[in-house]
Amino acid sequence: MRVDVERIRELRKELRAINKLELKDIEFYEKGEKLEIPPEVLREWEFIGLNNTDFVEVEFWKEADKWVEKAGKPEEPVNNS
């Protein structure tokens, strides 16, 4: 496989530019459709300490839907009797 060093440099430059943006200001699209990512998911990602391109690479919003739904529901009371 031929790999042009210039292309790698271009890609890295573009990734750096994406990572400099505020995550909340990015409109993510997949297969031409805008992803609707809840603000709670974006706020939680800020605490993880990784960058914007990592957010996409690990597809954080897909797994986060599960805990966002759970977080919105009151917990069941614990009965220790």
C-alpha positions in Angstrom: 0.0 0.0 0.0 1.3 3.4 -0.9 1.0 6.0 1.8 1.7 9.7 1.0 3.2 11.4 4.0 1.6 14.7 2.9 -1.8 13.1 3.1 -1.1 12.0 6.7 -0.1 15.5 7.6 -3.3 16.8 6.1 -5.4 14.4 8.0 -3.6 15.1 11.3 -4.1 18.9 10.7 -7.8 18.4 10.1 -8.2 16.2 13.2 -6.3 18.9 15.3 -8.8 21.5 14.0 -11.8 19.4 15.0 -10.3 18.8 18.4 -9.9 22.6 19.0 -13.7 23.1 18.6 -16.1 23.0 21.5 -17.9 19.7 21.4 -21.3 21.3 21.8 -20.7 23.4 18.7 -20.1 20.5 16.4 -22.9 19.0 14.3 -22.1 15.4 13.8 -23.5 13.5 10.7 -23.6 9.8 10.0 -24.6 8.5 6.6 -25.9 12.0 5.7 -28.1 12.3 8.7 -27.5 14.6 11.6 -27.0 12.9 14.9 -29.2 14.2 17.7 -26.9 13.9 20.7 -28.5 14.9 24.1 -26.8 17.7 25.9 -26.4 15.4 28.9 -24.2 13.1 26.8 -22.0 16.0 25.7 -21.6 17.2 29.3 -20.7 13.8 30.5 -18.0 13.5 27.8 -16.3 16.6 29.1 -15.5 14.8 32.4 -13.9 11.9 30.6 -11.0 14.1 29.4 -10.6 12.7 25.8 -10.9 14.8 22.7 -13.7 15.3 20.1 -12.4 12.8 17.6 -12.2 10.2 20.4 -15.9 10.9 21.0 -16.6 9.7 17.5 -14.1 6.9 17.5 -15.6 5.2 20.6 -19.2 6.2 19.5 -19.9 7.4 23.0 -23.3 8.8 22.2 -24.6 5.2 21.4 -23.8 3.7 24.8 -24.6 6.9 26.6 -28.3 6.7 25.6 -28.7 3.8 28.0 -27.4 5.6 31.1 -29.1 8.9 30.1 -32.5 7.2 30.1 -31.7 5.5 33.4 -30.5 8.7 35.0 -33.8 10.4 34.2 -35.8 7.7 36.1 -36.0 7.8 39.9 -34.2 4.9 41.5 -36.2 2.1 43.0 -36.3 2.2 46.8 -34.2 -0.4 48.5 -36.1 -2.6 50.9 -33.7 -4.1 53.4 -36.4 -5.9 55.5 
